[in-house]
């Protein structure tokens, strides 16, 4: 319900889903791009401070200016790091691995080794849950170039279609 003093919200604005900055992927790409360079050398090349690059590699949120400089240094579009919140589920395994990679006491190699062990254990011990049978499937390769808000609205329409088809299948109409 909107407050009387607020202007009425545009329908498109209300249906837009928030997006989240994927710092894990950003940190991984920064470490890969840095390679054998020291953090100081890489920071100088990227045009950011040593401490800032170190914090972002550890998973901290960069400010907008730093984020755009780092994206330029990586040679990637900033939109690559944004994922719709509703479409990305973080598993407990992903969360544990993210914490390991952000731990300043672990080298990247040590974190990778521990992550590998965790993945192996999780794969061996976690029980399989059969995914629901999919009636409608769509891969949106153009999602990164769509106008903001289009992909979530399209996803909502596809979900509605999927649910309608499920009802028809359950009723024996298909």
N, C-alpha and C positions, 0 to 999 in steps of 0.2 A: 504494500500500500504506500503510495507516495504522499509526502507531506504537502499540505495545501500551498505552502510558499515555494515549493519546487516546481519547475516547469515540467509538463508531462514528458515522460521518457519516450524517445523514438522506439518503435517496435524492434528495429534492427539493433539498436544499442542494448536493449534488454535481452536479446537472444545471443549476443556475442559472449563467448566463453573466455575467461581469463587465460593467459598463457604464462608459462613458467620458464625461466632461464635455466638451461641445462648446464650447470657449472661443472659436472663431472666430465662431460664431453669436451668442454672448453679447456679444463685443466689437462686432460689427456693430450689434446692437440698441441697445447703449449709445450708440454714436456717432449712430445715427439719432434716438434719444430725446433726446439732448443737443441736437441741431440747432445753433442759433446761440448757445446758452448757452456760456459759458466752462466749462472743466473745473472751476474753483473753484465756480461757481454750481451746476452740475449735481451736484457732489459734496455740496454743502451740502443741496440738495433731496433727494438720495438718502440722506443720513445717513451718508456715508462720508468719509474724508479725501481731499483733493485728490490726494495721491500714490498712494493706493490706486486711485482711479478711473482715473488715468492708467496705472498698471501693468496693470489689468484690461483697459482698452481696447487695450493693446499686446499682450495675449495671456497675461498672467500668471495663475496660479491664485489665486483669492480664497479666504480662509478661509470657513468655513461661515456665520458671522454676516454677513459682508460679502456673500456670495453671496445669502443670503435677503433682505437689505435691497435689493440691486440688482434682484432679481426682483420684489420688491414695488414698487419705483420704476418698473420697466418694465411692471408690471401683467400679468406672465405667471407661469405655474406653473414652479417649479424643475425639474419633471420634463421640461419641454420641451427642456432642454439635455443630457439624458442619452441616449446612444445605445448599444445593445448593441455591444460590441467586434466580435463576429463578423459583424455585419450591415453594418458601415460600412467600406468600403475607401477609403483615402486614396490618391488618384492622385498621381503626381509633380507634376502641374500644380497640384492643390489644395495640396500641401505648399509649392510655390514661392510661390503666392499668399499663403498663410498667413504665410510668412516676410516677404514684402514688406509686408503689412499691419501686422506687428509691429515693423517697422524704425522706430525713433524719428526717424531722419533724413528719413523721407518723410512728407509730409502725407497725409491720407486720399485727397485728390484725386489726388496724384501716384502713390500706390500703386494706385489704381483705374485710372489711365491705363496704367501699366506692366502691370497684370494683364490689361487689355483687349488689349494688344498680344500678351502671352504666349498668351492664349486664341486669338486669331486665328491666330498662328503655329502653335500646337499643332494647331488644327483643320485648317490647310492642310497640315501636314507629317506628322502622325501617321497611320500606316496604320490602316485600319479592320479590326477583328477581329470577325467575325460572332458574335453572341451565340448560345449554344446554344439550340436550339429548345425552348421551354418547353411542358411538358405540363400542369403544374399551376401556376396563378397565383392568388395570394390577396392582397388588400390589406386590412390590418388597421387600420381607422380607429379602432378602440377601443383600440389598443395603449397609448396614454398613460394610460388609466384601468384597465388590467388590474392585477391583483395582481402584485407582483414575482415574476419567474420564470415566469409563465404564457406570455408571448410566446415566449421561447426554447424552452420545451417544445413549444408549438404549432408553432413553426417546424421543430423536429426531426421531429415527426409528419408535417408536410406534406412535408418532404424525403424521409422514408421512403416516403410514398405516391408521390411523384414518381419516385423510383428504381424502385419496383415497376412503375409504369406504363411507364417507359422500357424495362424488361426485357420487358414484354409486347409493346410496340410493336416492339422489335428482333426478338422471336421470331415476329412476325406474328400474334399473338393479338388485337391491337386494330387 
